Amino acid sequence: MTGPSGPTPDPGHHHPEPWASTPTAPLPPGWAGPEPVAAGRRTAPAPTEPPRGRRATTVLTLLLVAVLATAGVVGWRLWETTAAWEESAAEWEALARTHGEQLAQTQAELEAATGELDATRAQLATAQARITELADEKAQLGDTTAAQQQLADYQERISQAAGRVATALATCVDGQERLIGYLQDAASYDAADVARFRADVERVCGAASDANASLQSELSR
């Protein structure tokens, strides 16, 4: 059946409408869309650290490295300083021990020289008194002029020898006293100068001992 302008629908029959696909947006060339992802294998995106946090971590790391390096340098310098101080202390201890031994030896030598000087002065006084007694005895006995001359010569020899001994021993004692003062304050003097002065004192005291030996020889005649 047809209407005035064409076929009219048949009221007794339903005609299904033709199927039409859902329109989709055109895809770019070479891209077929996202790949399908299997169920259960999807991973969450990794969290990203804010840039400011990364900078702070870097700065802290650099500061830590700088602190450790500085501590290492300071520790090394401290170790070097400690080692140098220990070496210097050992040297000063050895020097003090040496000067202490020399001081004790010089003090003992001073005591010996002082005793020797006192003994020499006592011997000289005894010799002078004995010479005077002999002169008086010879004069009372009327001895000859030759005997008197011999006695006078003897007295002169004894006096000269005793004078030399007294002078040498006095110089020795003075030198030893000064040396003791130097050794007691050894840090204020050059070690080489102290050693030279000690050698001079030993030489003077040696000469005094030789002179005293000559005096004893004269007194024993």
MOMO-V556903 format. One record per run of one state. SS is the DSSP state (h for helix, s for strand, l for the rest). FROM is the first residue (numbers start at 1). LEN is the number of residues. If there is no record, write none. Layout:
# MOMO-V556903
SS|FROM|LEN, SS|FROM|LEN
This chain:
# MOMO-V556903
l|1|1, s|2|2, l|4|2, s|6|2, l|8|43, h|51|91, l|142|3, h|145|40, l|185|1, h|186|3, l|189|2, h|191|29, l|220|2
